[in-house]
């Protein structure tokens, strides 16, 4: 349904990022892409980026020919901010249940799980990352193997701790990993969600009935939601099949889409 549309583009963007932008922004490795020289002044480039940013808002339309704009729904990916929870008195602790879930999620994405302790430790030591913090900032600080980053970025995201995994946009593999069920069961569950037969967590529990331990099922569903609307998305742009910009966005408390962070590798000449 909806999930296949965003997995490949994110991987494509990650590959480009690793190849051409990492040292400039995140000190991951030497750059291998020569940034296109812009014949315009710095001020003109700022104007171009402002126009690109405005057209990159979720729901906006592409008015330029020769470049492509696509929107990605990110709510179906695992939110790394769920690894650590803030206690009533302000202290922070690692959520052991979520560690187990993330292990299954990464294994389902064919990703080495060895970095989870370092990830959890990092999140435990810092203030809860805000929406302006890029997942790339955190991954870069962990010095992960660059060949694994595309897969990681196709499997997890960084969003507000309040942003749960929306099963309406999750892949069969993601549902299977989170609930610890077979892919056949996950496929059936996803179809029921898509058809509207199941539209809330209590109905998921009722769907499994006595087949599962309800206590474990409820733990696995703690950071899950089922609804048609989404709150975390991205817009990416391509020119000649090469990604040149990526805009991560989320809905704020007033219901408006706000930019979290963005990367612009170059600005096509068509944008004036």
HELIX and SHEET records of a PDB file:
HELIX    1   1 UNK A    4  UNK A   20  1                                  17    
HELIX    2   2 UNK A   22  UNK A   25  1                                   4    
HELIX    3   3 UNK A   42  UNK A   55  1                                  14    
HELIX    4   4 UNK A   80  UNK A   83  5                                   4    
HELIX    5   5 UNK A   96  UNK A  108  1                                  13    
HELIX    6   6 UNK A  113  UNK A  115  5                                   3    
HELIX    7   7 UNK A  116  UNK A  125  1                                  10    
HELIX    8   8 UNK A  135  UNK A  141  1                                   7    
HELIX    9   9 UNK A  146  UNK A  153  1                                   8    
HELIX   10  10 UNK A  172  UNK A  179  1                                   8    
HELIX   11  11 UNK A  183  UNK A  195  1                                  13    
HELIX   12  12 UNK A  201  UNK A  208  1                                   8    
HELIX   13  13 UNK A  209  UNK A  211  5                                   3    
HELIX   14  14 UNK A  214  UNK A  220  1                                   7    
SHEET    1   A 4 UNK A  68  UNK A  73  0                                        
SHEET    2   A 4 UNK A 232  UNK A 239 -1                                        
SHEET    3   A 4 UNK A 242  UNK A 251 -1                                        
SHEET    4   A 4 UNK A 257  UNK A 264 -1                                        
SHEET    1   B 2 UNK A  78  UNK A  79  0                                        
SHEET    2   B 2 UNK A 156  UNK A 157  1                                        
SHEET    1   C 2 UNK A  84  UNK A  86  0                                        
SHEET    2   C 2 UNK A  92  UNK A  94 -1                                        
SHEET    1   D 2 UNK A 165  UNK A 166  0                                        
SHEET    2   D 2 UNK A 224  UNK A 225  1                                        
END                                                                             
